[in-house]
Amino acid sequence: MIAKNKLIHEIESLPAECIEEVMDFVGYIKLKCLKNVPETMLITEKVLAKDWNTAEEDAAWANL
């Protein structure tokens, strides 16, 4: 968690015009980390999130 806080501090100290470049790099890293995830999982994630991200689903799984 210390590294995460340090990273946040470093990002906050950047000039505003550099933030977009940081976001591009974060996107690249996420994509690189997800390259082993089957494409069908990535494609269906947004569609299934509509059903998963509900108060009813949260209540159903709250006791696990």
C-alpha positions in Angstrom: 0.0 0.0 0.0 3.0 2.3 0.6 4.0 2.0 -3.1 0.5 2.8 -4.2 0.4 5.9 -2.0 3.8 7.0 -3.3 2.7 6.5 -6.9 -0.4 8.6 -6.2 1.7 11.3 -4.7 4.0 11.3 -7.7 1.1 11.6 -10.1 -0.5 14.4 -8.1 2.8 16.3 -8.3 2.9 16.1 -12.1 1.8 19.1 -14.3 -1.7 18.7 -15.6 -0.6 18.3 -19.2 1.2 15.1 -18.2 -1.8 13.3 -16.8 -3.1 12.1 -20.2 0.2 10.5 -20.9 0.1 8.7 -17.5 -3.4 7.5 -18.3 -2.2 6.2 -21.6 0.6 4.3 -19.9 -1.7 2.9 -17.3 -4.0 1.6 -20.0 -1.0 0.0 -21.7 0.0 -1.7 -18.5 -3.5 -3.0 -17.9 -3.7 -4.3 -21.4 -0.4 -6.0 -21.1 -1.5 -7.7 -17.8 -4.7 -8.8 -19.3 -3.2 -10.3 -22.5 -3.6 -13.8 -21.1 -7.3 -13.3 -20.3 -9.5 -14.9 -23.0 -11.0 -12.4 -25.3 -14.5 -13.6 -24.7 -14.2 -12.6 -21.0 -13.2 -9.1 -22.0 -16.0 -8.8 -24.5 -18.7 -9.9 -22.2 -17.6 -8.0 -19.1 -19.5 -4.8 -19.9 -22.6 -6.7 -20.9 -22.7 -8.8 -17.8 -21.8 -5.9 -15.5 -25.3 -4.5 -16.2 -26.7 -7.5 -14.4 -24.0 -8.0 -11.8 -23.6 -4.4 -10.6 -27.0 -4.1 -8.9 -28.2 -3.7 -5.4 -30.0 -7.0 -5.6 -26.8 -8.8 -6.6 -24.9 -7.1 -3.8 -27.5 -8.3 -1.3 -27.5 -11.8 -2.6 -23.7 -12.1 -2.2 -23.3 -10.1 1.0 -23.1 -13.1 3.3 -20.3 -14.9 1.5 
